[in-house]
Amino acid sequence: MADMSNLGEVLNVDRLVHEPARFVVMMHLFVVEEADFVLLVRQTKLSPGNLSSHMSKLEEAEYVQVTKRFVGKRPQTIFRLTPKGRTAFIDYRRTMTGALDVPVGDGKR
Amino acid sequence: MNPTGISGPQDVERKIFESFWDDGLIDIIVGLGLGLIGVTWILSVPVLGILVPIALVPVWAIARRQISIPIAGYVKFSRERSEDVHRTSVILIITGYVVLVSVGTLYVFARSAGIGSDLLSRLVVGVPALTIAVLVLLSRFLFDMPFRTLGYSIMVLSVSILGMVSGLDPAYQFLAIGGGFVAVGSVLFRRFLLSDRKFDEPT
């Protein structure tokens, strides 16, 4: 049974994680140690420009750590979720799971 | 309705892990390895078969670094996943070794005792390929290897049964199986190369 007091928390949910594209990116970084830009583009199906803009926001919030390096002549940008980002993702997931864990039946009242 | 079929972090991780093998390189390398083992048997130097994985694993690692990562991207999996892969690899190697040694011992014992030697000879011919079929099948369930491994295990099992029925030398069975892996891997590799999307990384 859902805890109704949890619904208040939904209003204060972390908007940075709440945005669908950022949520998907954070979910991908949550399950691996690190991944580069190319992998995230391919896995999330976001456009490079879109992903780049979301990663900047996550970096500003110190949710992801960014490392740039060269492999031969090719630039490689590697992202890793910081402990702060990991905690934010876990908190968001806990709040939303709690709020949505309501038996809905057939949707009729 | 969830069109992706993904319901949580574990599914996302599994999807990333499965797509890690989409380049077809592992299929080509495994196929070449099995084919080369077959060749060492034909040339009556089976002991050289031990060198095949030692030689091919670095080739796979270099090809992956040079060809696949620039297209598919780089990922470092969690420590749990890495440990799981390592543990499972050891289990698969030991299983393969135990099966082959057990069958070999049984065969030698039965032959020396003169028990059904004709039937045994026929069955033993298919055992190496049967072992590969079991290992490939196990890799799907223990490793989360891609779905196509089920197709491979059916293909290898069929070759094994054909070998038992026709008495085809295991060396030629391995050549046929290796050819199958290389053919499928080549198709996947071509598709993978065609999926390359050029874009600039953020500066």
Contacts between the chains, C-beta under 8 A, distances in Angstrom:
chain1	res1	chain2	res2	distance
A	27	B	9	6.1
A	27	B	12	5.5
A	28	B	12	6.0
A	28	B	16	7.0
A	30	B	9	5.8
A	31	B	9	4.9
A	31	B	10	7.4
A	31	B	12	5.3
A	31	B	13	3.8
A	31	B	16	7.1
A	31	B	78	6.9
A	32	B	13	6.9
A	32	B	16	6.5
A	32	B	75	5.4
A	32	B	76	6.4
A	32	B	77	5.6
A	32	B	78	6.1
A	33	B	76	4.4
A	33	B	77	6.7
A	33	B	78	5.7
A	33	B	79	7.4
A	34	B	75	7.4
A	34	B	76	4.8
A	35	B	16	7.9
A	35	B	73	6.7
A	35	B	74	6.7
A	35	B	75	4.6
A	35	B	76	7.4
A	36	B	73	5.2
A	36	B	74	4.2
A	36	B	75	7.5
A	37	B	73	7.3
A	37	B	201	5.1
A	37	B	202	6.7
A	38	B	69	7.9
A	38	B	70	7.3
A	38	B	71	7.5
A	38	B	72	7.1
A	38	B	73	3.5
A	38	B	74	7.2
A	38	B	201	7.6
A	39	B	16	7.7
A	39	B	72	6.7
A	39	B	73	2.6
A	39	B	74	6.1
A	39	B	75	5.2
A	40	B	73	7.0
A	41	B	73	7.3
A	41	B	197	7.7
A	41	B	199	7.0
A	42	B	19	7.7
A	42	B	72	6.3
A	42	B	73	5.7
A	42	B	197	8.0
A	43	B	15	7.4
A	43	B	16	6.0
A	43	B	19	7.1
A	43	B	73	7.6
A	48	B	199	4.3
A	48	B	200	7.1
A	48	B	201	7.8
A	48	B	202	7.8
A	52	B	202	4.1
A	55	B	202	7.0
A	56	B	202	7.7
A	71	B	69	7.7
A	71	B	70	7.9
A	74	B	70	6.1
A	75	B	201	5.0
A	76	B	74	6.6
A	76	B	201	7.3
A	77	B	201	5.1
A	77	B	202	6.2
A	78	B	74	6.9
